[in-house]
Every structure is written in structure tokens, then in C-alpha cells.
Amino acid sequence: MVKAALNWTQVPDKAICKVEASSKLPKKISSQSNNEVEVEISSTSCVGTPDEINYLEHVELTLDIDYTLRGALDIYLFSPAGTVSMMLSRRDRDYSSIGFKNWTFSSVHFWGEKPTGKWKVLVRDLTDTDYEGAINSMKLTLHGTKLKPEHMPNGKKTYNYEDLMERAIDKTPEFEEENPSINNIVHDELENLRSVKKKVVLNWADLIGKEFQRSPSKMNGFMEDPHYGLNVEDNYLNDYSNMYSEY
């Protein structure tokens, strides 16, 4: 390592370029309507200035969002080259109603890309419950170099076995995988119910009531079928006890 360090070629001087959103803000977002909001950020890469960047190292996204249930939101960043990075996923246990007050998220998914062009930020709430808020401000901080790094003489560096990894990786974009499952939807409905009723713990009436509202046929069978005795009811409750044991 010492011998290698004697002849080590450093990367060019680092530059930092800050870019504000080009879309008009604030923009409203709601789980009931307008639940997927895009914000555009047009970048010139600070060309012609000391902070000009042609080769990215990493990207920071700083945003200010008001929202009644912060954990319901997921956020994705799309680069001009088409690369997508999940900046934030939905979080079932994030009950905060404060939102994001100038929070900064970072990603290295855009390593080596040229940052000039139109960036896009997707903010969404797929819970189908009753949350709302607004995107107030947004900016990108680009970190990289103006000059080409020594390790990229012919463009983006290819690593050993990278082709094998590409074949093994699921090509489905993360933002298409994030549609909540039925269980997550029930979970979100129950969280909303707990918030409205200001309960720390939900009882069985809450749990079963929500499921019957979702599946009226179960309610009819439960009321009309003479074989729906105590044992069946107990099993039904046990299923939900396992699913929502944290409550």
C-alpha cells in the first residue's frame, strides 16, 4: 500500500453545485387525490463557473415537506440519464405529523454520470387513507469534478463480474415494486383509525370492524352461517392477533 501510495493519482479537485427546483412550488399532495407529485430540477451543472461538474460523485436532495403522516411518503430521484434512486421508502412506524423540515437525503447511485439536464423527484403516498400536505421547497447539491477522473479514461469504469451482477439483478424499478400489499393497506387504515380515535392500543372491535368494512361478504357469512361458532371466531381473531401483535 505504501508503494502504491507513492504513485497514486488523485481524483481532480472536487466541486459542489447547488440547483433549485424549476417546478413552481408549493405543490399539494394527498393520499386521496394527487397522490403522486413530480418536481423538476433543471441543472446546467454550474457550467462556466468554478463549481462546474461533468462527473458526479454523489448527490444530495434537500426538501421541505409538510405532511400529516410522514411515514406514508416515499421519494425517488431520477437523473437526466434515467437512473432511479430510492431516497426514502414508506415507514410503517413513522407516525410523525411534522413532515420534513429541510431534510437532506443522499445517493451514490449516479456515480460518474453527467448531471446536466432535467432531474425529477417523485413524492407519493399510496396508502389510500386520509393524509395531506404540501411540498414547499426542494434543491439538489451535486458533488463531483469538472475534469475526468484518472480511473475513467474510457468513460464509466467496469468492474470484474459486473456483467454477471447485471444479469442477476431484478430489473423491476424500485418505485414500481413499492405498491403496498393488502396487509399494508389494512395496516394504514388501522393507523388512521388509531389516530382519529386517539388510541394507543386498538381493541378487537376496531380490528374486526375494519376487516368487515373491507369484506362485507365475511360479515354476511359470520352473521348468517350457523357453523360460525366460537371456535371459528377464535381462529379468526388469532389470525389478526398474529398480524397486529405489536398493537
N, C-alpha and C positions, 0 to 999 in steps of 0.2 A: 504493500500500500504506500509505503514511503517513496519507493522508486516511481510508482505511478503518479504520485502527487507532484513529483519534481517536473513532470512533463504534462500535467493536467491542463487541459484547455477549458477555461471557464465559459459559462454562457455569457452572452452580451449583457450590457447594462439593463437593469430592469426599468420598465416604465409603468406608470399607473394612469389609466384613462377613465374618467368618470362620465357617464352618459345618463341623462334624464329621460323619462318616459316621453314618447312623442304622442301617445294617445291622450285625449282630453280626460283629465281626472278632476273630481272623484267619479267613480263608476259604482253603481249599486249592484249588489249581489244578494241573492236569496235562494234558499233551498226549494221554495215553491215555484218561483219563476226567475228567469235569468240566472240559472244556477251554474252556468259556465261562462266566465268572463275572460276575454283576452285583452292584454295590454301590449301595445307595440313599443319597442325601444329601437329607434334608428341610430346606428353607430357609424361614424366616419373614422373610427379608430384614432381620433385626435391627430389625423394626418396633417403634416406641416408644422407640428408643434414638438417640443422636447418630449412629450408624452405619447408620441406616435407608437402604435403597436401593430405589428404584422403577424406575430406568432404568439398565441396565447399560452399562458402557463396555468392560470386559474381565474375563475370569475366569481364575484360576489354580487348577490342580489339583495338590496336593502328595500324594505317595503313598510308601509304604514297602512294597516287594515283594521277597521272596526268590524266586529262580528259578535253575535250573541252566543255562539258556541264555537270557540276557536278550534276545538278538536275535529269539527266536521269538515274542515277545509283541507284540500290537498293542492299542491302547487308544482307546476312543471315549467321548465325553461327550455325554449327551442332556440338553437343558434341559427345564423344565416346559412350554415352548411347543412342544416337539417338534423343535427344531433339533438337528442332529447335527454334532459337530466331531471330526475325527480328531486325537487328541492325540499319537499315536505309531503309526508303521507298523512292520511287520516289517523287520528289517535283517539281510541275509544274512551280513554280515561282522562282526556284533557277537557275539563268542564268549564274552563275559564271563559268569561264573557268580556274580557278586557281586549281581546284581539291581539294584533301585533303592532307595537309602538316602536317603529324604526328598528325592526329586527333585521339582522343580516344573515343570509344563508350563503354557503359557498359550494362550488363544484369544480372538480378537475376533469370532468368528462369531455371538455372541449380542448384538451391539451393539443397544441400545435396548430390549431385552426386559425384562420384569418378572421378577425372579429368585425370586419366591415360589412354593413348590410343591416337587414331587419331582424332583430331579435323579437321573440314573442314569449310572453308569460301567460300561462293558463292557470287561473284560480277557479276552483269549482267546489260545489257542495252537492253530492249525490245522495244525501241521506233522505230526501223527500219528507222532511219534517218542517218545522216552523221556525227557521233561523234566518237572520238577515243582517246586512251590514253594508259597508262601502269600502272600496279600495281608494285610499286618499292620495298616496304618492308611491313612487317606485323609481329606482335607479340602479344601473349596473356600474360596478367598479371592475374594470378589466386590468388584469395583471399579465405582463408579458414583455416581449422585446421587439424593438424595431428591426434589428438585424437577425438574420437566420442563425440559429444555434449551430455549433460545430457538429453536433450529432445528427443533424438533419440535412446532409448535403444534397440528398435527392428527394427531399420532402419528408413526410411523416415517417418516423423510424418504425421498421417492422421487427418485432421481437421473435425469438425462437418459439415455434409451435403456435404462433398466433393464428395461423390458418386453421389448426385443429380446434382451438378455442372458439373461433368464429362459427365452425360447424356445430359445436356442442351447445352454443348459447341459444336460448329461446328467442326467436326473432320478434315475438309479440311485444310492441312498445309497452313500457310500464304504465303509461296513462290509459291504455286500453285494458290492462289487467286489473285496474283498481276499482271496477264496478263492485259495489258492496253486495255480498251474498244476502240471501233471505234472512239468515240468522242475524247479520249485522243490521239489516233494516229493522227487525224486531227490537234489537238492542237499542237502536237510535230512538225508536218510538217510546220505549220504556224510559230512556234517559230524559226524553222530553216530558213524559208524564211525571217523572220524579221531580223535574224542575218546576213544572206548573203547580204540583201539589206540595212542593217544598218538603218532600220526604227524603230522609236519609236512607231508609230501607223500605222497599216495596213489599206488600203482602201478596198472598196467593190470589186474592180477588183482582188485584192490579194485573198480575201476570196472565191469569186465565182470561180476564176480560179483554185484554189486548189481543190475545190469540183468537178468541171467538169473534172479535170485530174483523180480524183478518180473514177468518174462515167460517162464515155463517153456517156452512154445512156441518161442521163439527158441533156447533151449538144445537142444531136441529137433532142430530143423532144423539147427542148427550141427553136431550130433554125427552126424546120420543122412544128410544130403544130401551126396552125393559131389561136388557142384559147389561146396560151401563150401570153396574153396581159399584159398591165401594172399592172393590179391588181394582177395577179398571180406572176409576178416578184416581186412586192412589198411584197407579203406574204412570198415569198422565202427569200427575203433579211431580213425580220423581224425575220424569224426563226434563221438566223445566227446572227442577231443583239443580240438576247437574249442569244445565245450560247457563243458569244465572246464579251459580253458587256464591259469586262474590257479593251479591246483594243481600 
